[in-house]
Amino acid sequence: MEFRRSRTVVPVLEYLEEAGSTNDVLVGRASDLPDLAVIVTANQTGGRGRLGRVWVSPPGKALAISILLKPVGLPVESYGWFPLLAGLAMSRAVSTFVAAGVAVKWPNDVLIDGAKVSGTLAELLPDRSGVVIGAGLNLTLEGDELPTDTSTSLLLADAPADLDPDAVLAAYLTAFSTLYREFLTAGGDPIESTLRDSVVEGCDTIGRSVRVELPAEKNLFGTATGIDEQGRLLVRTDVGITAVAAGDVTHLRY
């Protein structure tokens, strides 16, 4: 794949015929690559999702995309917004190819009519100088190829039959780069850059009854009421408001 359109958006884009993990490749080469360098493959054999999950798909039917961020002068505390930024950027890209409703489940799963089409994994560089943002996007998976019964693909969501992976990737990188540069210009301030407002607006979790599986294997039940200045999900329970920095969210239907 040439990805000619996508290459005009970022300073470096390398397509790999196969990769164990695009995140691992980019982390290993981070010192030699510039800000917003991208590694992409349509055949990732050892991908990872959040909370240690494995992310796999049939070759040629999904994209694994990793973006290197080296935000000079930005405090590490601001890095927590990058996964949310990525989810918002992917939702904006996906919405240009499907007519169905596209939204984000906090922090960064992209849903089409409630089914997951994309997820994101952020990894801090060992020297804390930056972050690698990995995203998986289901392009043309058929129903029997989906990883879960709550997943979908652009094909199943009635995207154009002649869907061009380069057009999809270019849309994502354009949306990501725009949001990222606005965030940097505002010094990593999610309020001044309007990033928080945009994330809240695009987040389908806000206002829903949720179950949050916390890292300590505890479940939190309540209503998602907002996102604070650190990107944490605010959940109202019987005992007050809890700010959740990390956890697996399930939208409840009662």
LINJORA-V742074 format. One line per field, one symbol per residue. ss: DSSP state (A for helix, B for strand, O for the rest). Layout:
ss: ???
This chain:
ss: OOOAAAAOOOOOBBBBOOBOOAAAAAAAAAAAOOOOOBBBBOOBOOBBOAAAOBBOOOOOOBBBBBBBBOOOOOOAAAAAAAAAAAAAAAAAAAAOOOOOOBBBBOOOBBBBOOBBBBBBBBBBOOOOOOBBBBBBBBOOOOAAAOOOOOBOOOOOOOOOOOOOAAAAAAAAAAAAAAAAAAAAAOOOOOOOOOAAAAAAAABOOOOOBBBBBBOOOOBBBBBBBBBOOOOOBBBBBOOBBBBBOOBBBBBOOO
